[in-house]
Amino acid sequence: MTPRNETEEDLENERQVAALLSHAWGADLKKLVEDRLYLADYAAVKNGKVTAFIEIRCRSCSSDTYRTIWMPLHKLLWARATWQATGRPYFFVLRFDGDGVISYTPVHDMTHAPLVWAARATERETHPDGPVVEIDASKLRVIARVRDELDTVDF
């Protein structure tokens, strides 16, 4: 889903991560409709069948900057409902530009997730004021470490 204040640079960063994921996971990543119909950025497709949903976030910090990562509660609820209805997982993927780490965590099966109230500090932040799920950053699984350019990747 594309928030109103997402820039073309944000979308390009997302496309770069999607291309890397497509290669790493052997699936075509299809961009989902940019409205509230889908609460994920991409669907992973293999042999014409949707195999997963993916939310991508690109951060300028390093992967070890924060102990927790936030995800809006409504996205977790959509992930769980979609998983229950279809059996397709939902992965939260993060690229950390500070150290070049790309990592992910499945969120579709999270239960009793810690909730906090998040208020936007600036207009640039895409999340609205409201409840967010705290995801333990130590639980993120590293997909790749990118050095300088996306074509130099360790899988």
N, C-alpha and C positions, 0 to 999 in steps of 0.2 A: 504494500500500500504506500502511496506517495503522499506524505503530508504537504500542506500548502507551502510551507517554507523550506522544502527540500530544493536544493539548487541543482543545476545541471552537473556541477562537479560531484555532488553527492550521488547522483544517478550514475555517473561514469565510474565512480569508485565501486558502487554496487555491481555494475556490469562486469568489472574486472574480477571481483570476488566470485560472481556467478560463473564466469568462464573457468576459473580455477576449480571450482566445485564440480562443474560439469566434467572436467578432465579427471579429477581425483575420484569421483563417484561413478563415472561411466553413465551419466544420464544427461538428457537434454534438460536445461532449466528454462522454463517458459515463464515470462513475466506475467503476473496476474493483473487483472483490471485495476486501474488506479481509482478505486472508490471504496466505500465501506462494505462492499459485497464480500471481499476476501480480506482477511486480516493476516496475510502473509505476503511476502514480496514475490516469491516464485513457487512454482510447482515443479518437482522433479519428475521427468517422464522417461520411461523405458519401454520400448516396443509399443508405443501408443497408450500406455497405461500410466496413470499418475501413481507414483510410488512414495512421495513425501511432499511436505510443504516446508518452505524455508523462509525465515525472516533474517535479513542481513543488516548489520550495523557496522559502520566504520568509525573508529575512534582514533583521535590523534595521540592519545596517551599510550603508554606501554601496557602490556598485559598484566603486569604486577602492580600497577598504580593503585587499584582499588580492590578491596576484599570482596565486594559484591558488585553484581551487575544488575541493573533494573530492567524489567520488562513490564509494560502496562498490563494490569490485571485483565482487561477485556481481551487482550491477545491470548493470554493463557487460557481463558475460558473458551475462546474460539478453537484453540489448538486441541483442548480436551474434548470438546463436543465433536469436532471433525474426526478425531481419532476414534472416538466411541462409535460414530456413525459409519466410518469407512475403514477403520483399521490402519490408516495411513499416518505415519509419524510426522511430527512438527519439530524442526530443528532451528535453534537460535544460533546464528553464525555471527562471529565478531572478528573484524580485522582491526588490529592494533598497530597503527603506523609507527608508534614510538620504538617498537622492537621488531616489527615485521611479522608478528605472530598472527595466524588465522586459526581460530578455534571454534568449537561448537559444543552445544549441549542439547540433548533432547528435552523438550519441555512438555510434550503431550501427556506424559504419565506422572507429572509432578503432583504430589498431594501434600496438603498441610504446608504449603509454601509460605515463608515469612512475608508479611505485608507491611509496607510503610507508606506514609503519605508523602507524595512528591509534589513540590511546588516549583514551577519554573523560575530559575534565577534570571534568565534573559529571554528575550523574544526569539532568539535563534534556536532554543531548545524545542524539540518537536513534541514532547509529551505534554499533555494538558495537566493541570493540577488534578491529583486524584491518587487512588491506590495503585501501587506498583509492587510487583513480586520481586523479592531480593533473591538472586541466584548466587550461590557461593562460587566465586571466581576460581577457586582451586578445583572445582569439579569440571571445568571446561577441558575438552579434549583437543589437543593441538592437531590440526590438519596439515599445516605447512608453516614454514618460516621463510618469509620473502625477503630477499636481499636486493635492495635498490629497485629492481624492475620485477614485474610479475612473471617474466619468462625465466627467472633464476629462482627456482623453488625447490625446497627439500620436502619430499613427501614421506 
